[in-house]
Amino acid sequence: MTSTPTGPVPHAGLLPTAMEFLAEHPVVDGHNDLPWALREQVRYDLSRRDIAEDQSAHLHTDIARLRAGGVGAQFWSVYVRSDLGGDEAVSATLEQIDCVDQLLARHPADLARAESADAMEKARGEGRIASLKGAEGGHSINNSLATLRALYALGVRYMTLTHNDNIAWADSATDTERLGGLSAFGREVVREMNRTGMLVDLSHVSAGTMRDALATSEAPVIFSHSSSRAVCDHPRNIPDDVLAQLPANGGVAMATFVPKFILPAAVEWTLRADENLRSHGHHHLDTGEEAMALHRAFEAAHPRPVATASTVADHLDHMREVAGVDHIGIGGDYDGTAFTPAGLEDVAGYPNLIAELLSRNWSTADLAKLTWGNAVRVLRDAEAVSRDLSARRGPSNATLEQLDG
């Protein structure tokens, strides 16, 4: 899967400086959907999508492009669609986890298993890409705190509380508000995540859920792939009052690159493109070959507004202003979106974003926090909270029925 560049790269003269910077301060990317793309395209037959080879015809991600992009750590999303429910969602999540484990086993010279901040630093020192797992949606635990703990034991280090649909205990950003945020069981999920050391991820959730989670969490939270609602008024983005709470919480908001979330002109176009897919019998998140052919035909007839690295930088400028430089990061959402910005077509594009930020006079110290320092720190802080809480309380066996009736 690749996007055609729309012209010369802005600030090309700053690219050598950007690449030199990334060699020292690589990117921790908060969200990449490669495992789901491998499920959809080849049902986990990794020999058919060997990421040691050029996969630009099919994917946003392969090892050479991760290296070219200066990626030093990646949270691989073990996402499953939210129309899967119950034990089916749990089983699919386990298959996604297994996919990541297979990738690590196939490519040990390049990808290093990382389940702690120390392991991230160790992988960086070895010149390997630290590989972590993030579950995307509370439906993945089927209302079971024991299942949550099992995912942690399998290496999952964050869980996004919802995906695109509400669940029994939390409201999603893109569904009709039902609870106004978190239920009592939802707050218990947050507390148990704090106790285990699993990061609470607030991308995809409603603003009410964001606020309830921040009021409940004893550990720093993250937004693994969300940008600024003030810059682009989309419910997937973060309101300023929530960004302003991150310094007290210690959390990190990782800006995403998805055009329909960052470029106002792209929002309405994407709604029509998604409806075109559904009218042909495809899920609107489908990035398979047939769906992408439909997208390309739609785009030929209806040219899409194109985001750029400058669009992403506008979000980061605003997020830095509101939350502070210690509380921002990057979460591209590659292989989880049909379209990407010009200059950020795939995982090789991060130097273009750094060059854009250098042109805006971001200091090396601030950039180092954005790319590496903040993400490692937030995981380390969550680990410290977990050690303290685990010494004071045992595992919760509360149920949805007990707490929510």
N, C-alpha and C positions, 0 to 999 in steps of 0.2 A: 504494500500500500504506500503510495507516494503522492505528494501534491506537486504540481508544476510551479517552480518559482516564478514570480511575477516580474522580475527585473533585477537590476544590480542590487547587491546587498548594501544597505546604508552603513556608513561608518566602517567601511572595509579597511581603512587605514588603522583602525583600532583593533582589528581581529588578532594580529600577532600578540598584542598586549593582553587581550582577553584570553587567548589560549595559554599564554605563559602563566597568567593568574590561575586558570583552572587546573593547571598541572600541580599547583601548590595548594589550592583551595577548591577541590572538586565539588560537584553538585551532589547534594542529597535530594533526590526527587521523591516526592511524597506519594506518587500514584502512577502506576503503569499497568494497563490491562492486558499485557501479553498473554497471561495464562488463559483468559477467556477467549482471546483471538485464536489461540492454539486449539482450544476445545471446539470452537465453531468451525474453524477451517479444516482441521485434520484430525479431529477427535484424539488429540494428544499423541499423534504419531510424529514424534519429534524429528525423526529422520526425514520427514517430508517438509519440515520447516526448520532446518538446522540453523540455529542463529550464529553458528560459527561461519556461515556463508552469507552472502549478500541476500537479504530478504526484502529489498526495497520495493519489489513488485507486489508484495503481499502484506507487509508489516511496517510499522513505524520503527521497529526495534530489531537490532542485531548487535552482536558484540563489537564489530568494527565501528558501527555508528555510535554505540555507547562510549567507546574509547575516543572517537573523534569529538564527541560532545563534551568531554570532560566530566562524565558521570562517575562519581566515586562511591555512591551508595544508592540503591534503589529499593523502595518499598514496592514489591510485586503484589498487586491486588489479587486476592483469592475470591473475587466477586462472583456471586451468582444472581441471576435475575430475580427481581422481587415478586414475579408472578409464580415462582417456585415457592412452595410452602411446606411446613412441617418437616418430617424426616427427609423428604425429597430435597429440601434446601440444605439440610445438614450433610447428606450424602454428596451432593454436588460440591459443597464447600470442601469436603475431604478430598474429592477428586482434584480440585483446584490446588489444594495444598500439596498433593502428591505430584502434580505437574511441576510446581516450583522445585520440589525436592529432586525430581528427575532432571530438570535443567541444571541444578547445582552439581549433580553427580556426573552429568555429561561434560561439563565445562569447568572443572576444578581449577584450571590455571587462570581463569578469568573471573569466575564468580565465587564468592566466599560466603558461606552461611554465616549470618550475623543475627544474634538474638539479644544483644546488649550494646550499650554505647562503647564499652571497651572493645567488643568484637568489631564494631565499625572502625574504630581507630586502628586496630590490628590489621584489618583487611587493607586499609589505606596504606599502612606502612609496607605491606607486602605487594602493593601495586595491583590488588584485585578489587573487584567491585563488590562492596558489601551488599548482601542480598537479604532483605527482610520481608516479612509477609504482613499484609493488612487485609482483614475481612471487611467487606463492604455491605453492610446492612444487618440489622439485628435479627432479621428473619433467619440468618445463618445459624442461630443458636436455638431456634424453636422454643423460645420462652424457658430455657433451661440454664441455670447458672452453672450446673455441672458441665454442660456442653461448652459453655464459655471457658471454663477452666481447662477443658480438654483441648480447645483450640489454642490456648496459651501454651500448653505443654507441647503442642505440635509446632510451635514457633511463631504463632500469630502475635504481633506486637501492637497492632491497633485494630479497633473495630469501629467502623462508621455506624452510628446508631440506627440509621435508616438508609434505604436507597430511595427510589422514586415514589414509593407508596408508603402510606402509614402502616405501622405495625401495631400490635395490641397495646404496646406500652410507650410509643413515641410517635409524634407527628413528623411527617416528611415535608420538605419545602415545596414539593410539587404535587401534593395531594390536598384535599379539602381538610382544613383543620378540624380535628375531632376532640382532642384532649386539651388543647391549648399549650402543649409542651410534653412533659414527661408525666406518666402515671407514678403511683407509689412504687410499683415494681420496676419501672424505668429508672427511678432514682436508686433503687437497690442494685440494678445492673451497673450503674455508674460507680457506686461504692465498691462493688465487687471487682470491677475493672481496676479501680485504684489499688485495692488490696493485692491483686495479682501482679500488677505492674503493666497491665495492658493500657495503652493510650486510648483515651476517649476521643474519637474523631467526629467532628461536628459538621463536616461537609454533608450535603444532601438533606440536612434536617431543617425543620421550620425555625423561624426566629424564636418562637416560644420554647422549642426544645433546646436551642442554643442557650437561652437565658437560664432555663431550669438546670441544664447540665453544669453551667458555670457556677450556679448557686449551690450545687450539690457536690461537685468534684473537689476532692482534697489534693488532687495532683494536677499538674498542667495538662491542658487539653491541646488538641491540634485540629486544624482544618487541613485535610490532606490534599485537597484540590478545590479551592474556592477563592474567588476574587472579591472586589469591592462593589457593594450594592450602590454606593454613592456615585461611582463612575459608570456602572452599567446596572440599571434597575431590573435585575432578574432575581427571582426568589432563591436561586442556587447560590447567590453571593451573600456577603456578610455585611449587615448593617453597621454603621459607624459606632452605635452605642455598644455593640458587642465587641468590635475591634478595640474599643477604648477600655474594655475590661481585661484584656489580655496581659497587660503589665502586672496587675495584681495577682492574676492567676498563674503567670509564668508561661502561658501557652504560645503557640506559633501558628500563624495563618499562612498557608502555602498557596501562592497564587497559581491559578490554572490558566491554560492556554486555549481552552475550548472557545471558538469564536462566538458561539451563541450565548456565552456567559460573559463575554468581555467587550463585545462591540455592539452597541445599541442597534445599529442598522441590521445586524445579522439575526436578531431575535425573531422578527416577523418572518424573514425569509426561511429560517430553519423550521418554523411551525408549518409552513407550506411544504417544505421538502420532506418533513416527517410524515405529513398527511399523504403525500405522494407514495411513500413507502408502504404505509398501511393500506392504501387503496389497492396496492398490488399484492397484498397478503403477507407483507414482511413486518416484523417488529421494528419500531422506529429506531432502535439502537443497533440493528443488524449492520455489521460491517463486512459481511461475506461478499463474495465476488458478484453474485447476481444483484444484491442490494446496492453495491457500489456502482454497478453499471447503470441501475436506475437513477442513482444520485447524479452520476455524470451526465446522463441524458437530461435530467431536470435542470442541472446547472447550465447546460448548453442553451437551453431555451429561456432560462431565467437566471442571468448572471448573478452570482452571490456577492454580497459585500465581503471584502477581504480584510481580515485583521492582520496586524504586523507585530514585530517585536516591540515597536513603539507603543502599540495598544496595550500590551502586557506591562510595559514600563510605566505607563500612566497609572495602572492599578497599583503597582509596587510603590510608586511615588506617594500615592494617597495612603496606602496601607502603612507605609513608614511614618508618614506625618501623624496618623491617628493612633497607631498602636506602638510605634517606636521601632527602631531598627533591630532590637533584640527579639522581636516577636513576629518576624516574617520569614518566609521561605518560598520554595518552588515545588509545585506539583502538576506536572504537565498534562497528565491524563492521556498519554500516548497509547495507541491501540485500543482506546475506549471511545474514540470519536471519529466520525467520518471525515471531518475537515480540521485543518490546522492552519495557523497563521503563516503568512509569507515570511520566510526567513526562519521559521520554526517548524518546518515541514515534518521533521522527525527528530529522534533523540540526538542527532548530530548538530542540532541548531543552537544549543545553549551558548556557544561563543558569541552568536549574533545578539543574544539578549544582554550578555555581559558588555559587549561593545556599545550597545545602546545606552546602558546605564553609565558606562564610563563617559560617554558623550554628555551625560547629564550631571557630570561631576560627582558621581558616587565615589566615596573614598575606598581604598583597598580594604580598610578595616571593616567598613560597612558591608562591602560585597562579601567578605569572608564570613561574616555572620549569616548573610542571606543564603549563601551556597552550602556551607558546611556547619558552621558553629552552632547556629540556633537549633537545628534538627537534632544534632548529637546531644546538645545540652538538655533539650526537653525530654529525651528518652532517659538520660542519666538522672534527671530530677524525678521522673516517674518511678524509676527503680529505687531511689532513696525513699520516696513516700511508701512504696510497697514494703520495703524492709521494716519501716516503722509500724505500718498498719498490721502487717502479718505477725509482728511480735505482740500486738495488743488484741487481735481478734482472729478467730478462725474462719473457715469458709462459710459462706452463707448458703443455706439450703431452702431459702424462701421460695415460694412459688407464686406465679401470676394469680392463681385463685385465692391464695391466702391474703395477698396484699391488695389486689384490685377487685376481688369479689366476683 
